[in-house]
Amino acid sequence: MIRGVAGIGKSSLAAKACEKLKGSHNAYWHQIRPWDTRPSVLAGIGEFLAAIGRPGLRAVLARGEAARADSVLRDDLLGAPCVLVFDDAHEAIPEVLDLLRFLKDAIADAPDARARKRLATIAKKLGGHPLFVELLRSAPARGIAAPSLTDVRRFIEEEIYTELSEGERRMMKTAALYAVPFPREAAFVDPSLSHDVFLALTTKSLIRPMGEDAFGVHDTIRDFFTSILTESERKTLGPAAIEQLLRIADVADASKDFVAALNALSNALELATSRERHASLSERLGDAYERLGDLPAAMAAYAEAMRHVDEPESLARLHRKVATTLQVRGENARAAVEIEAGFKALDERASVERGRLNLQAGRVAAARRTGRWRGTVGRPRWRRSGRWVTRRAKRRPCSSSVRPRSAPPAPDRTKRSGTSSARSRRSGPKGTRSSRSA
Protein backbone atom coordinates (compact mmCIF):
# COMPACT_ATOMS: atom_id res chain seq x y z
CA MET A 1 0.00 0.00 0.00
CA ILE A 2 1.33 3.43 -0.99
CA ARG A 3 0.14 6.32 1.17
CA GLY A 4 0.55 10.05 0.58
CA VAL A 5 -1.16 13.34 -0.10
CA ALA A 6 -2.65 14.03 -3.53
CA GLY A 7 -0.09 14.83 -6.22
CA ILE A 8 2.92 13.49 -4.31
CA GLY A 9 3.59 10.81 -6.95
CA LYS A 10 1.91 7.62 -5.71
CA SER A 11 0.69 6.65 -9.17
CA SER A 12 4.08 7.43 -10.71
CA LEU A 13 5.79 5.19 -8.17
CA ALA A 14 3.38 2.33 -8.92
CA ALA A 15 3.89 2.80 -12.66
CA LYS A 16 7.65 2.68 -12.17
CA ALA A 17 7.31 -0.56 -10.22
CA CYS A 18 5.27 -2.09 -13.05
CA GLU A 19 7.89 -1.01 -15.54
CA LYS A 20 10.62 -2.69 -13.49
CA LEU A 21 8.60 -5.91 -13.40
CA LYS A 22 7.89 -5.86 -17.13
CA GLY A 23 8.90 -9.12 -18.72
CA SER A 24 8.64 -11.18 -15.54
CA HIS A 25 5.16 -10.24 -14.26
CA ASN A 26 1.80 -9.43 -15.82
CA ALA A 27 0.41 -6.10 -14.61
CA TYR A 28 -3.25 -5.30 -13.89
CA TRP A 29 -4.05 -1.62 -13.35
CA HIS A 30 -7.49 -0.46 -12.26
CA GLN A 31 -8.42 3.09 -11.37
CA ILE A 32 -11.06 3.05 -8.64
CA ARG A 33 -14.15 5.20 -9.28
CA PRO A 34 -17.00 6.01 -6.89
CA TRP A 35 -19.38 3.93 -9.00
CA ASP A 36 -17.24 0.77 -8.79
CA THR A 37 -18.89 -2.13 -6.97
CA ARG A 38 -17.49 -5.35 -5.59
CA PRO A 39 -18.91 -7.46 -8.49
CA SER A 40 -17.55 -5.05 -11.12
CA VAL A 41 -14.06 -5.05 -9.61
CA LEU A 42 -14.12 -8.85 -9.26
CA ALA A 43 -15.20 -9.17 -12.89
CA GLY A 44 -12.23 -7.09 -14.06
CA ILE A 45 -9.81 -9.17 -11.96
CA GLY A 46 -11.40 -12.37 -13.27
CA GLU A 47 -10.90 -11.37 -16.91
CA PHE A 48 -7.25 -10.50 -16.21
CA LEU A 49 -6.52 -13.79 -14.42
CA ALA A 50 -8.22 -15.78 -17.19
CA ALA A 51 -5.97 -14.09 -19.74
CA ILE A 52 -2.87 -15.38 -17.92
CA GLY A 53 -4.20 -18.90 -17.55
CA ARG A 54 -6.13 -18.64 -14.26
CA PRO A 55 -9.83 -18.81 -15.31
CA GLY A 56 -11.27 -19.96 -11.97
CA LEU A 57 -12.69 -16.63 -10.78
CA ARG A 58 -14.25 -15.77 -14.13
CA ALA A 59 -15.90 -19.21 -14.25
CA VAL A 60 -17.58 -18.99 -10.82
CA LEU A 61 -18.77 -15.44 -11.52
CA ALA A 62 -20.24 -16.57 -14.84
CA ARG A 63 -22.14 -19.32 -13.04
CA GLY A 64 -23.45 -16.84 -10.46
CA GLU A 65 -21.54 -18.46 -7.58
CA ALA A 66 -20.41 -15.17 -6.03
CA ALA A 67 -20.17 -16.79 -2.58
CA ARG A 68 -17.18 -18.83 -3.77
CA ALA A 69 -15.41 -15.85 -5.29
CA ASP A 70 -13.07 -15.18 -2.34
CA SER A 71 -11.71 -18.73 -2.06
CA VAL A 72 -11.31 -19.15 -5.83
CA LEU A 73 -9.62 -15.77 -6.12
CA ARG A 74 -7.17 -16.76 -3.41
CA ASP A 75 -6.33 -19.97 -5.32
CA ASP A 76 -5.96 -18.17 -8.63
CA LEU A 77 -3.55 -15.65 -7.14
CA LEU A 78 -1.38 -18.38 -5.58
CA GLY A 79 1.91 -18.37 -7.47
CA ALA A 80 0.57 -16.23 -10.30
CA PRO A 81 3.30 -14.06 -11.89
CA CYS A 82 1.30 -10.86 -11.68
CA VAL A 83 1.04 -7.52 -9.95
CA LEU A 84 -2.30 -5.83 -9.20
CA VAL A 85 -2.48 -2.04 -8.89
CA PHE A 86 -5.59 -0.20 -7.66
CA ASP A 87 -5.19 3.53 -8.10
CA ASP A 88 -7.21 6.21 -6.27
CA ALA A 89 -8.32 3.77 -3.55
CA HIS A 90 -9.73 6.72 -1.57
CA GLU A 91 -12.60 6.80 -4.09
CA ALA A 92 -13.69 3.25 -3.18
CA ILE A 93 -17.03 2.60 -1.51
CA PRO A 94 -16.99 0.40 1.66
CA GLU A 95 -17.68 -2.90 -0.11
CA VAL A 96 -14.81 -2.28 -2.55
CA LEU A 97 -12.53 -1.33 0.35
CA ASP A 98 -13.37 -4.66 1.98
CA LEU A 99 -12.36 -6.41 -1.25
CA LEU A 100 -9.03 -4.54 -1.35
CA ARG A 101 -8.32 -5.54 2.26
CA PHE A 102 -9.07 -9.15 1.37
CA LEU A 103 -6.62 -9.00 -1.55
CA LYS A 104 -3.91 -7.53 0.68
CA ASP A 105 -4.38 -10.27 3.29
CA ALA A 106 -4.48 -13.01 0.64
CA ILE A 107 -1.15 -11.88 -0.80
CA ALA A 108 0.42 -11.50 2.65
CA ASP A 109 -0.62 -15.06 3.56
CA ALA A 110 0.68 -16.58 0.32
CA PRO A 111 3.23 -19.41 0.83
CA ASP A 112 5.95 -17.55 -1.08
CA ALA A 113 5.78 -14.62 1.30
CA ARG A 114 5.93 -16.86 4.37
CA ALA A 115 8.78 -18.88 2.86
CA ARG A 116 10.74 -15.68 2.26
CA LYS A 117 10.57 -14.83 5.95
CA ARG A 118 11.68 -18.32 6.96
CA LEU A 119 14.53 -18.23 4.47
CA ALA A 120 15.71 -14.92 5.91
CA THR A 121 15.94 -16.57 9.34
CA ILE A 122 17.74 -19.62 7.94
CA ALA A 123 20.13 -17.45 5.94
CA LYS A 124 21.09 -15.59 9.08
CA LYS A 125 21.81 -18.86 10.89
CA LEU A 126 23.84 -20.24 7.97
CA GLY A 127 26.00 -17.16 7.61
CA GLY A 128 24.07 -15.70 4.69
CA HIS A 129 25.60 -17.89 1.95
CA PRO A 130 23.46 -16.87 -1.07
CA LEU A 131 23.95 -20.10 -3.03
CA PHE A 132 23.07 -22.17 0.04
CA VAL A 133 19.80 -20.28 0.48
CA GLU A 134 18.96 -20.54 -3.23
CA LEU A 135 19.52 -24.31 -3.25
CA LEU A 136 17.64 -24.73 -0.01
CA ARG A 137 14.65 -22.96 -1.51
CA SER A 138 14.63 -25.32 -4.51
CA ALA A 139 15.26 -28.46 -2.44
CA PRO A 140 12.56 -31.16 -2.16
CA ALA A 141 9.81 -30.39 0.35
CA ARG A 142 10.80 -33.00 2.88
CA GLY A 143 12.83 -33.12 6.04
CA ILE A 144 16.46 -32.02 5.67
CA ALA A 145 19.15 -33.55 7.89
CA ALA A 146 20.60 -31.00 10.28
CA PRO A 147 24.28 -31.87 9.57
CA SER A 148 23.85 -31.06 5.87
CA LEU A 149 22.75 -27.53 6.78
CA THR A 150 26.27 -26.65 7.92
CA ASP A 151 28.17 -27.46 4.69
CA VAL A 152 27.20 -26.40 1.17
CA ARG A 153 29.02 -29.29 -0.53
CA ARG A 154 27.46 -31.84 1.79
CA PHE A 155 24.07 -30.26 1.18
CA ILE A 156 24.54 -30.57 -2.60
CA GLU A 157 25.56 -34.20 -2.29
CA GLU A 158 22.94 -35.36 0.20
CA GLU A 159 19.95 -33.16 -0.59
CA ILE A 160 20.36 -32.15 -4.24
CA TYR A 161 22.36 -34.79 -6.11
CA THR A 162 20.45 -37.74 -4.65
CA GLU A 163 17.17 -36.27 -5.93
CA LEU A 164 18.35 -35.77 -9.52
CA SER A 165 17.32 -38.12 -12.29
CA GLU A 166 19.95 -39.93 -14.34
CA GLY A 167 19.46 -37.49 -17.23
CA GLU A 168 19.78 -34.48 -14.92
CA ARG A 169 23.01 -35.87 -13.50
CA ARG A 170 24.50 -36.38 -16.97
CA MET A 171 23.57 -32.87 -18.06
CA MET A 172 25.00 -31.34 -14.88
CA LYS A 173 28.29 -33.18 -15.42
CA THR A 174 28.43 -31.64 -18.89
CA ALA A 175 27.44 -28.14 -17.76
CA ALA A 176 30.01 -28.26 -14.96
CA LEU A 177 32.80 -28.45 -17.54
CA TYR A 178 32.09 -24.85 -18.59
CA ALA A 179 33.77 -22.22 -16.45
CA VAL A 180 32.38 -19.50 -18.75
CA PRO A 181 28.81 -18.61 -19.81
CA PHE A 182 27.61 -21.08 -22.41
CA PRO A 183 24.69 -21.23 -24.87
CA ARG A 184 21.78 -23.58 -24.25
CA GLU A 185 22.86 -26.07 -26.93
CA ALA A 186 26.24 -26.56 -25.22
CA ALA A 187 24.50 -28.53 -22.46
CA PHE A 188 23.12 -31.08 -24.94
CA VAL A 189 26.30 -33.04 -25.61
CA ASP A 190 24.31 -36.20 -24.96
CA PRO A 191 21.64 -36.37 -27.72
CA SER A 192 19.37 -38.47 -25.51
CA LEU A 193 18.76 -35.54 -23.15
CA SER A 194 15.61 -33.47 -23.63
CA HIS A 195 14.78 -29.82 -23.14
CA ASP A 196 12.68 -30.79 -20.11
CA VAL A 197 15.85 -31.89 -18.33
CA PHE A 198 17.40 -28.47 -18.94
CA LEU A 199 14.30 -26.67 -17.63
CA ALA A 200 14.25 -28.85 -14.52
CA LEU A 201 17.85 -27.94 -13.72
CA THR A 202 17.20 -24.21 -14.17
CA THR A 203 14.16 -24.49 -11.88
CA LYS A 204 16.40 -26.07 -9.24
CA SER A 205 18.92 -23.20 -9.63
CA LEU A 206 21.67 -25.63 -10.65
CA ILE A 207 21.92 -23.99 -14.09
CA ARG A 208 21.31 -20.25 -14.00
CA PRO A 209 20.60 -17.67 -16.73
CA MET A 210 23.48 -15.26 -17.37
CA GLY A 211 22.28 -12.67 -19.86
CA GLU A 212 19.90 -13.16 -22.76
CA ASP A 213 21.20 -16.33 -24.41
CA ALA A 214 23.78 -17.63 -21.95
CA PHE A 215 23.76 -19.85 -18.89
CA GLY A 216 26.22 -20.73 -16.17
CA VAL A 217 26.91 -22.94 -13.17
CA HIS A 218 28.03 -21.61 -9.80
CA ASP A 219 31.66 -22.42 -8.96
CA THR A 220 30.70 -24.42 -5.87
CA ILE A 221 28.33 -26.58 -7.88
CA ARG A 222 30.91 -26.93 -10.66
CA ASP A 223 33.53 -28.09 -8.19
CA PHE A 224 31.22 -30.79 -6.86
CA PHE A 225 30.18 -32.21 -10.24
CA THR A 226 33.67 -32.10 -11.75
CA SER A 227 35.02 -33.89 -8.67
CA ILE A 228 32.72 -36.86 -9.26
CA LEU A 229 33.50 -37.19 -12.97
CA THR A 230 35.14 -40.50 -13.85
CA GLU A 231 38.09 -40.71 -16.24
CA SER A 232 35.93 -42.28 -18.94
CA GLU A 233 33.34 -39.49 -18.55
CA ARG A 234 36.07 -36.87 -18.97
CA LYS A 235 37.29 -38.52 -22.16
CA THR A 236 33.73 -38.73 -23.48
CA LEU A 237 32.43 -35.30 -22.49
CA GLY A 238 35.67 -33.29 -22.68
CA PRO A 239 36.22 -33.20 -26.48
CA ALA A 240 32.62 -32.15 -27.14
CA ALA A 241 32.88 -29.40 -24.51
CA ILE A 242 36.15 -28.20 -26.06
CA GLU A 243 34.46 -27.86 -29.46
CA GLN A 244 31.68 -25.81 -27.87
CA LEU A 245 34.25 -23.59 -26.13
CA LEU A 246 36.08 -23.03 -29.41
CA ARG A 247 32.80 -21.89 -30.98
CA ILE A 248 32.29 -19.53 -28.04
CA ALA A 249 35.82 -18.17 -28.57
CA ASP A 250 35.19 -17.70 -32.31
CA VAL A 251 32.00 -15.73 -31.64
CA ALA A 252 33.80 -13.60 -29.06
CA ASP A 253 36.68 -12.94 -31.48
CA ALA A 254 34.24 -11.90 -34.20
CA SER A 255 32.66 -9.36 -31.84
CA LYS A 256 36.11 -8.11 -30.70
CA ASP A 257 35.48 -9.38 -27.17
CA PHE A 258 39.02 -10.67 -26.73
CA VAL A 259 38.71 -11.16 -22.97
CA ALA A 260 35.75 -13.52 -23.43
CA ALA A 261 37.68 -15.39 -26.13
CA LEU A 262 40.67 -15.68 -23.81
CA ASN A 263 38.50 -17.08 -21.01
CA ALA A 264 36.89 -19.65 -23.32
CA LEU A 265 40.27 -20.81 -24.64
CA SER A 266 41.70 -21.07 -21.12
CA ASN A 267 38.69 -23.17 -20.13
CA ALA A 268 39.21 -25.42 -23.17
CA LEU A 269 42.90 -25.85 -22.35
CA GLU A 270 41.98 -27.16 -18.89
CA LEU A 271 39.97 -29.94 -20.56
CA ALA A 272 42.64 -30.96 -23.10
CA THR A 273 44.14 -34.42 -22.67
CA SER A 274 46.10 -35.12 -25.90
CA ARG A 275 49.42 -33.47 -26.84
CA GLU A 276 48.04 -32.31 -30.19
CA ARG A 277 45.03 -30.63 -28.61
CA HIS A 278 47.17 -29.10 -25.88
CA ALA A 279 49.55 -27.66 -28.49
CA SER A 280 46.83 -26.18 -30.71
CA LEU A 281 44.97 -24.64 -27.76
CA SER A 282 48.16 -23.17 -26.27
CA GLU A 283 48.95 -21.58 -29.63
CA ARG A 284 45.46 -20.08 -29.91
CA LEU A 285 45.77 -18.86 -26.34
CA GLY A 286 49.04 -17.15 -27.27
CA ASP A 287 47.32 -15.48 -30.23
CA ALA A 288 44.57 -14.24 -27.89
CA TYR A 289 47.10 -12.81 -25.44
CA GLU A 290 48.92 -11.14 -28.33
CA ARG A 291 45.70 -9.45 -29.50
CA LEU A 292 45.16 -8.17 -25.96
CA GLY A 293 48.70 -6.78 -25.87
CA ASP A 294 49.88 -9.10 -23.08
CA LEU A 295 53.12 -10.03 -24.84
CA PRO A 296 54.84 -11.89 -21.93
CA ALA A 297 51.77 -14.12 -21.54
CA ALA A 298 51.68 -14.68 -25.31
CA MET A 299 55.32 -15.79 -25.32
CA ALA A 300 54.69 -18.13 -22.38
CA ALA A 301 51.73 -19.70 -24.21
CA TYR A 302 53.78 -20.18 -27.39
CA ALA A 303 56.59 -21.76 -25.36
CA GLU A 304 54.06 -24.13 -23.78
CA ALA A 305 52.81 -25.08 -27.24
CA MET A 306 56.38 -25.87 -28.35
CA ARG A 307 56.65 -28.42 -25.56
CA HIS A 308 53.90 -30.46 -27.22
CA VAL A 309 54.90 -30.02 -30.89
CA ASP A 310 57.14 -32.27 -32.99
CA GLU A 311 55.99 -31.38 -36.51
CA PRO A 312 58.60 -29.07 -38.18
CA GLU A 313 56.19 -26.63 -39.82
CA SER A 314 54.23 -26.08 -36.59
CA LEU A 315 57.46 -25.60 -34.65
CA ALA A 316 58.73 -23.07 -37.21
CA ARG A 317 55.43 -21.20 -37.04
CA LEU A 318 55.63 -20.95 -33.25
CA HIS A 319 59.22 -19.66 -33.42
CA ARG A 320 58.07 -17.05 -35.94
CA LYS A 321 55.25 -15.92 -33.66
CA VAL A 322 57.66 -15.60 -30.74
CA ALA A 323 60.00 -13.60 -32.99
CA THR A 324 57.15 -11.29 -33.96
CA THR A 325 56.26 -10.74 -30.32
CA LEU A 326 59.89 -10.00 -29.46
CA GLN A 327 60.22 -7.55 -32.32
CA VAL A 328 57.12 -5.67 -31.15
CA ARG A 329 58.87 -5.29 -27.81
CA GLY A 330 62.00 -4.01 -29.58
CA GLU A 331 64.08 -7.08 -28.72
CA ASN A 332 65.32 -7.67 -32.24
CA ALA A 333 68.43 -9.61 -31.23
CA ARG A 334 66.32 -12.25 -29.48
CA ALA A 335 63.88 -12.17 -32.40
CA ALA A 336 66.77 -13.05 -34.73
CA VAL A 337 67.58 -16.09 -32.60
CA GLU A 338 63.96 -17.28 -32.81
CA ILE A 339 63.97 -16.85 -36.60
CA GLU A 340 67.15 -18.90 -36.81
CA ALA A 341 65.47 -21.59 -34.71
CA GLY A 342 62.53 -21.55 -37.12
CA PHE A 343 64.82 -22.09 -40.11
CA LYS A 344 66.59 -24.86 -38.23
CA ALA A 345 63.27 -26.61 -37.55
CA LEU A 346 62.40 -26.51 -41.26
CA ASP A 347 65.88 -27.61 -42.32
CA GLU A 348 65.72 -27.90 -46.14
CA ARG A 349 61.96 -28.54 -46.36
CA ALA A 350 59.93 -26.51 -48.82
CA SER A 351 57.34 -24.65 -46.78
CA VAL A 352 55.23 -21.52 -46.88
CA GLU A 353 56.51 -20.88 -43.38
CA ARG A 354 59.97 -20.29 -44.85
CA GLY A 355 58.64 -17.29 -46.73
CA ARG A 356 57.07 -15.90 -43.58
CA LEU A 357 60.33 -16.35 -41.73
CA ASN A 358 62.12 -14.53 -44.55
CA LEU A 359 59.68 -11.65 -44.23
CA GLN A 360 60.22 -11.48 -40.49
CA ALA A 361 63.97 -11.66 -41.06
CA GLY A 362 63.73 -8.65 -43.35
CA ARG A 363 61.98 -6.66 -40.65
CA VAL A 364 64.67 -7.54 -38.13
CA ALA A 365 67.38 -6.60 -40.64
CA ALA A 366 65.64 -3.26 -41.22
CA ALA A 367 65.63 -2.68 -37.48
CA ARG A 368 69.38 -3.32 -37.47
CA ARG A 369 69.99 -0.76 -40.22
CA THR A 370 68.02 1.89 -38.36
CA GLY A 371 69.88 1.17 -35.13
CA ARG A 372 66.87 -0.23 -33.24
CA TRP A 373 68.85 -3.11 -31.79
CA ARG A 374 68.63 -4.39 -28.24
CA GLY A 375 70.24 -7.30 -26.48
CA THR A 376 73.67 -8.92 -26.23
CA VAL A 377 73.14 -11.66 -28.80
CA GLY A 378 75.41 -11.43 -31.87
CA ARG A 379 73.98 -9.66 -34.87
CA PRO A 380 72.75 -11.87 -37.73
CA ARG A 381 74.06 -11.81 -41.30
CA TRP A 382 71.69 -12.72 -44.16
CA ARG A 383 72.90 -15.08 -46.87
CA ARG A 384 71.32 -15.64 -50.27
CA SER A 385 70.63 -19.25 -49.37
CA GLY A 386 68.00 -18.04 -46.94
CA ARG A 387 69.75 -19.02 -43.70
CA TRP A 388 70.71 -16.92 -40.73
CA VAL A 389 74.30 -17.08 -39.48
CA THR A 390 75.00 -15.31 -36.21
CA ARG A 391 78.37 -13.89 -35.32
CA ARG A 392 79.66 -12.03 -32.34
CA ALA A 393 79.68 -8.33 -33.03
CA LYS A 394 83.09 -6.75 -32.74
CA ARG A 395 81.67 -3.45 -31.67
CA ARG A 396 79.21 -2.75 -28.93
CA PRO A 397 75.65 -2.85 -30.33
CA CYS A 398 74.17 0.56 -30.89
CA SER A 399 71.17 1.58 -28.84
CA SER A 400 68.05 2.94 -30.46
CA SER A 401 69.13 6.46 -29.56
CA VAL A 402 72.66 6.14 -31.03
CA ARG A 403 72.81 5.31 -34.72
CA PRO A 404 76.04 4.30 -36.53
CA ARG A 405 77.52 6.88 -38.76
CA SER A 406 79.94 6.31 -41.67
CA ALA A 407 83.40 7.98 -41.59
CA PRO A 408 83.88 11.02 -43.85
CA PRO A 409 85.70 10.28 -47.18
CA ALA A 410 89.49 10.92 -47.39
CA PRO A 411 90.36 14.21 -49.05
CA ASP A 412 91.56 14.11 -52.71
CA ARG A 413 94.73 16.18 -52.60
CA THR A 414 95.08 16.25 -56.39
CA LYS A 415 91.70 17.85 -56.84
CA ARG A 416 92.35 20.23 -53.98
CA SER A 417 95.68 21.40 -55.53
CA GLY A 418 94.05 21.87 -58.91
CA THR A 419 91.32 23.85 -57.29
CA SER A 420 93.91 26.03 -55.53
CA SER A 421 95.73 26.75 -58.83
CA ALA A 422 92.49 27.73 -60.46
CA ARG A 423 91.70 29.99 -57.57
CA SER A 424 95.16 31.62 -57.82
CA ARG A 425 94.70 32.14 -61.54
CA ARG A 426 91.30 33.72 -60.96
CA SER A 427 92.72 35.94 -58.26
CA GLY A 428 95.35 37.55 -60.59
CA PRO A 429 95.20 41.19 -61.76
CA LYS A 430 92.31 42.10 -63.98
CA GLY A 431 92.88 41.64 -67.69
CA THR A 432 95.98 39.39 -67.30
CA ARG A 433 96.34 35.65 -68.05
CA SER A 434 98.91 33.17 -66.88
CA SER A 435 101.62 32.09 -69.28
CA ARG A 436 100.06 28.56 -69.54
CA SER A 437 96.78 30.07 -70.64
CA ALA A 438 98.50 32.31 -73.12
SULWO-V273554 format. One record per backbone hydrogen bond with DSSP energy under -0.5 kcal/mol. NH is the residue of the N-H (numbers start at 1). CO is the residue of the C=O. If there is no record, write none. Layout:
NH/CO ; NH/CO
This chain:
3/1 ; 8/5 ; 13/9 ; 14/10 ; 15/11 ; 16/12 ; 17/13 ; 18/14 ; 19/15 ; 20/16 ; 21/17 ; 22/19 ; 23/25 ; 24/21 ; 25/21 ; 26/81 ; 28/83 ; 30/85 ; 32/30 ; 32/87 ; 36/33 ; 41/37 ; 42/38 ; 43/39 ; 44/40 ; 45/41 ; 46/42 ; 47/43 ; 48/44 ; 49/45 ; 50/46 ; 51/47 ; 52/48 ; 52/49 ; 53/50 ; 54/49 ; 59/55 ; 60/56 ; 61/57 ; 62/58 ; 63/59 ; 64/61 ; 65/60 ; 66/64 ; 68/65 ; 69/66 ; 72/68 ; 73/69 ; 74/70 ; 75/71 ; 76/72 ; 77/73 ; 78/74 ; 80/77 ; 82/80 ; 83/26 ; 85/28 ; 87/30 ; 87/85 ; 91/88 ; 92/89 ; 96/93 ; 97/93 ; 98/94 ; 99/95 ; 100/96 ; 101/97 ; 102/98 ; 103/99 ; 104/100 ; 105/101 ; 106/102 ; 107/103 ; 108/104 ; 109/105 ; 110/107 ; 113/110 ; 114/110 ; 115/111 ; 116/112 ; 117/113 ; 118/114 ; 119/115 ; 120/116 ; 121/117 ; 122/118 ; 123/119 ; 124/120 ; 125/121 ; 126/122 ; 127/124 ; 128/123 ; 129/126 ; 130/128 ; 133/129 ; 134/130 ; 135/131 ; 136/132 ; 137/133 ; 138/134 ; 139/135 ; 139/136 ; 142/140 ; 148/145 ; 149/146 ; 150/147 ; 151/148 ; 155/151 ; 156/152 ; 157/153 ; 158/154 ; 159/155 ; 160/155 ; 160/156 ; 161/156 ; 162/157 ; 163/160 ; 164/161 ; 169/165 ; 170/166 ; 171/167 ; 172/168 ; 173/169 ; 174/170 ; 175/171 ; 176/172 ; 177/174 ; 178/175 ; 179/177 ; 182/215 ; 186/183 ; 187/184 ; 188/185 ; 189/187 ; 191/189 ; 193/190 ; 197/194 ; 198/194 ; 199/195 ; 200/196 ; 201/197 ; 202/198 ; 203/199 ; 204/200 ; 205/202 ; 206/201 ; 207/201 ; 208/216 ; 210/214 ; 215/182 ; 216/208 ; 222/218 ; 223/219 ; 224/220 ; 225/221 ; 226/222 ; 227/223 ; 228/224 ; 229/226 ; 234/230 ; 235/231 ; 236/232 ; 237/233 ; 238/234 ; 239/235 ; 240/236 ; 241/237 ; 242/238 ; 243/239 ; 244/240 ; 245/241 ; 246/242 ; 247/243 ; 248/244 ; 249/245 ; 250/246 ; 251/247 ; 252/248 ; 253/249 ; 254/250 ; 255/251 ; 256/253 ; 257/252 ; 258/256 ; 261/257 ; 262/258 ; 263/259 ; 264/260 ; 265/261 ; 266/262 ; 267/263 ; 268/264 ; 269/265 ; 270/266 ; 271/267 ; 271/268 ; 272/268 ; 272/269 ; 278/274 ; 279/275 ; 280/276 ; 281/277 ; 282/278 ; 283/279 ; 284/280 ; 285/281 ; 286/282 ; 287/283 ; 288/284 ; 289/285 ; 290/286 ; 291/287 ; 292/288 ; 293/289 ; 293/290 ; 294/289 ; 295/293 ; 298/294 ; 299/295 ; 300/296 ; 301/297 ; 302/298 ; 303/299 ; 304/300 ; 305/301 ; 306/302 ; 307/303 ; 308/305 ; 309/306 ; 315/311 ; 316/312 ; 317/313 ; 318/314 ; 319/315 ; 320/316 ; 321/317 ; 322/318 ; 323/319 ; 324/320 ; 325/321 ; 326/322 ; 327/323 ; 328/324 ; 329/325 ; 330/327 ; 331/326 ; 332/330 ; 333/374 ; 335/331 ; 336/332 ; 337/333 ; 338/334 ; 339/335 ; 340/336 ; 341/337 ; 342/338 ; 343/339 ; 344/340 ; 345/341 ; 346/342 ; 347/343 ; 349/346 ; 351/349 ; 354/351 ; 355/351 ; 356/352 ; 357/353 ; 358/354 ; 359/355 ; 360/356 ; 361/357 ; 362/358 ; 363/359 ; 364/360 ; 365/361 ; 366/362 ; 367/363 ; 368/364 ; 369/365 ; 370/366 ; 371/368 ; 372/367 ; 373/371 ; 373/398 ; 381/389 ; 383/387 ; 386/383 ; 389/381 ; 391/379 ; 402/399 ; 403/401 ; 413/411 ; 416/412 ; 417/413 ; 418/414 ; 419/415 ; 420/416 ; 421/417 ; 422/418 ; 423/419 ; 424/420 ; 425/421 ; 426/422 ; 427/423 ; 428/425 ; 432/429 ; 438/434
